[in-house]
Amino acid sequence: MQKVRDDQDLAAATELARAAAVTEAEADYVGEHLGMAMEDERLATHLFTCLHPGYVGWRWAVTVVRAPEQTEVTVCDVVLLPGPTALVAPTWVPWSERVLPGDLGVGDVLVTGADDLRLIAGLTGEDDLETAASASPLTGFWELGLGRVRVLSVVGRDEAAERWYEGEMGPAAAMARSSTNSCSTCGFLLPIGGPMGQLFGVCANLIAPADGHVVAMNYGCGGHSEVVLDPVAARAENATDELGWDHLDLTEPDLSDDGQVPGDLTGAGISDETLLAAGSVLEVADAADAADEADAGDSDPPALDTQLGVEEGQGDTDK
């Protein structure tokens, strides 16, 4: 495109353009002159800084023009335009493109466009049912779309499959990466028919995070039906030995007639009074044994001798 030559008469109309900007706004909001840009032959735009605090970075654009073979310049338009650093609203997007997954709430109605590529015309005539069933890889009236105006197209099916596979119920999810088992071997997986049946299913595990959701066959979680506990050693229990026994020596020490005890007992730290008392008891037992041997037929025990023996023993202890 050929560049338009600068017009000297339009370039000299700076003050005329400023006056037009002041008339449109106020003198306090019109700043310095930023330059002039030629729009076409004998048509140019003068730019001035906007000093309004609500339009920082914006510019006053005053368009001026002159007639052919005339030097008089007139003002065409005065507008406020954003500069390179101006804060502007984002580019307008139609509402149908602004709706995101999860925006649809209770009572909301979302209109589907007539040219939506995700849908194609469904089968509505019973006369063509046999022909369509023979040509289609799908089976069943509902898969053919009997009674539905539109059914899912190949584009819509592929978009759904890609969205599900790359979503939170696909193999790339954190839950699936941390699991060693996949849904394809889980007993809680409900298979689905149609073209999606080879890649997806529905989870029916109550404790699984994907319960009631469509999951990829190679998705997985910790609620797999075949997860079993590793065998561990049985817990030890307290046992009581009721058959074994320990030897305990209960033999009486051999005391001499003079009431002395062996040296091994006297050297064991036992007091003399205790040893003498033990000797008296042994004498009583010896006296009873002698009486039994002398008169084996006598049924009465030698109580008198025993008492005398005890008294003698006590007297020796007191001494």
Secondary structure, 3 states (H helix, E strand, C coil): CCCCCCCHHHHCCHHHHHHHHHHHCCHHHEEEEEEEEEEECCEEEEEEEECCCCCCCEEEEEEEEECCCCCCEEEEEEEEEECCCCCCCCCCCCHHHHCCCCCCCCCCCCCCCCCCCCEEECCCCHHHHHHHHHHCCCCCHHHHCCCCCEEECHHHHHHHHHHHHCCCCCCCCHHHHCCCCCHHHCCCEEECCHHHCCCEEEECCCCCCCECCEEECCCCCCCCCCCCCCCCCCCCCCCCCCCCCCCCCCCCCCCCCCCCCCHHHHCCCCCHHHHHHHHHHHHHHHHHHHHHHHCCCCCCCCHHHHHHHHHHHHHHHHC
